[in-house]
Amino acid sequence: MRACLLKKSLIQLRGLNCFLNPGRVVPEINRKEIREIILGNYRIIYRIKKDVLEILTVYHSARLLEKEDISKKRLC
């Protein structure tokens, strides 16, 4: 199951590099470079850095996301 989700995630994220601002801004964080896509029941939260999409976390959408759940080190 996890391998299948990871494969689908990577395929979807590869397609994102065609767009200027893919996904949506994560409401809990509200920073334009921190974005997310929804894949099934999961929120894939990533950061845009120049030509790179850096996955910060994969989070089940039934759980509340707290800003502290994504380490401050990753948000810097």
C-alpha positions, 0 to 999 in steps of 0.5 A: 500500500505504501509503495503504491501511494509513493509511486502515485505521489511521485508521478503526480509530483513530477507533473507539477514541475510544468506549472508555476505554482502547483498545488495550493498553499497550506492554510495552516502555514500560509507561506507561498513556497509551502504547498500541498496536493491531495492524493486520496486521503493524504496531503502531500506537503512540499516546498518549492525551491527554484527547480526542486520540489522538496517533500516535507511530509505526507499527512493523513487528511483525517488528522489535524495538521499543526504547524509544529508537526513540520519541524521548524528546521524544514520551514527555514 
